[in-house]
Amino acid sequence: MDAVSVVAPKGFEAVGVSAGIKSGGALDLAIVAARTPISAAAVFTTNMAAAAPVRLSRKHLEVASTARAVVLNSGCANAATGKRGRAVSELTANRTAELLGCAPEDILVCSTGMIGTYLAPEAVTAGVADAVEGLGSTDIDGTAAAWAIMTTDTEPKQVVVKAAGFTVGGMAKGAGMIRPDMATMLVVLTTDAVVPPSVLDEALRIAVDHSFHALNVDGCPSTNDTVIALASGASGFTPEPEDLAAALTGASVQLARHIAADAEGASRVVTIAVTGAVDDAAARNIGRQVSDSALVRSSFYGADPNWGRIVGALGEVDEEVDFDDITITFAGTMVARGGVGVTIDEDAVSAAMAGDFGLTISVGNGPGTARVFTTDLTPEYVRFNAERS
């Protein structure tokens, strides 16, 4: 049976172990590793309160655009933890490097969980030792790593994309505090393509821009977002940059949709397609702003094709919108054209919105297009997030 995660590409091993960070023996520490330092790239949170592991991984990639391994823990974000937090992130990298026989700068570190709690150094030290000892390349190993990075997720999120001559694999965690640019998500993408770091970095940024940067669940960013790409070169195949970007984008979009589908309290995924904007960046911003509206997302929950709320949200967008040329389509049915409503069978449209559906918004005649993934706003979401997590 072919692996379906980070170990699907050649040249990678993974593992998930229980380090005692979470209670009850749950898996809470993962490693994704290559046999030698390989090409690496990452996109991190833009939050000014970036967590200690984010700051350390940024620093390590500035030294050299390579990595031997990524260490990820769940159960503690190690954010807002000051010098103590920075020390335990450094300990994680140093101990892993010692066990793998590489430089600390070739270890990238990620954490997720509650902000403001301390990560126990003894748990990390023991967990890393167990993890390095247990590294493997089977589907079971990759899946264990995906389980170990989960927090409020209800299931592991994994993907594999087979391209001509190379493979991309990936795993992600994320179910809440999701808003462009990313948030409370950790993603590791692997490929066995031969790729120099600069090309990998550009392809990753394209992929993230069309996937994780187009995902909005809460309208609320966080402190630990990290998307890392590793290229082992083990396939011996060098893809064209656009083919690499397409494969990474395909994997990232699948993972982004998995995150949206598993969003805290959500009952459906809504894909917002924006067309007619002045450029793609404007279209993406319009889609994000619409998905930020609590009124709009509440109507999604009610399966209400309330196109007036869409217009109201568009009126707050700092982009060029031709309000006399707006066309809005819910679940395949046009509900407004030329900026005014059209006669529809509301019951039929509402029935089509009962599950996942698409919303298309045309804002003019420009070439700009974008997709944004979001969810409905439900009473369960409010109840879930009324408690500390």
C-alpha angles and dihedrals in degrees: 000000000000118000115250103199144046092323094055092091116070119261101036137109129186142181142181122207141170110252096171095254089120122044125249098037096285118163107264110155128060136179128197110191145174127206094248136010107290139180112299138180134173144187116210138192118283089213110127090220092062113172125249095258091052092052092047095048091048089052093049093051090050089058094051132348091231136092137188097194147358118221116200130182132187128199095057129048093201086216126140088017101122122204092345091058093047090051094054092048089052090047090053092053095042095049093046091049091050092052094045095042098239139111118283088238088066091063120085119199131207132179135184135180137071117001117234099028124114124246110227110237093209091056091052094047094051094040095052091050092052091045096052089048091052101045113138142161102227126112088250090059093049093047092049089055090051091051092048094061096052123113116163090354114122095208140013117268116220137158143180128196120192112207131178104288099351144049135225122204130180150173131198143182125203139119106150145026088041120158136130123304084046121269140198089356129123118195132177118190121188132190135177092212120121101249132158114228095251093055091045090051093052093046092049093052090051090050094048092047091057097042124019093026087052094054122097124174106145107011083233125111127207144205108256109047111146133166114184128186123197126188117197098182088217093134091062088223124124111204126202109264092246091052091051091049091049092052094046090047092050092052093044094050090052091050092046090053090048089054092049092048090052095044116141109274095347120142101189143018117233120199111204114202116194121194137172097042123141090255141344094269091055091047091052092049091050091051092048093050093050091049090051091064113105088198093055094047091046088056088052088058090050091048087235116155090214100164091173089072089054090053090048091053091047089055089065095051117110092218135091110277125172101216091189090058103044117134120186126189126187118198092337097315121108109229100171134025130178090008095301134091126262129209112270141165096253094190091055093047091047090052089052089053094054092098134021110327145166130248118200121196122185112193102178143313101298125123096243119116135168144165124222124188119213141146140229121273108242138183086243090060091055093047092047094050094043085078126067115262 
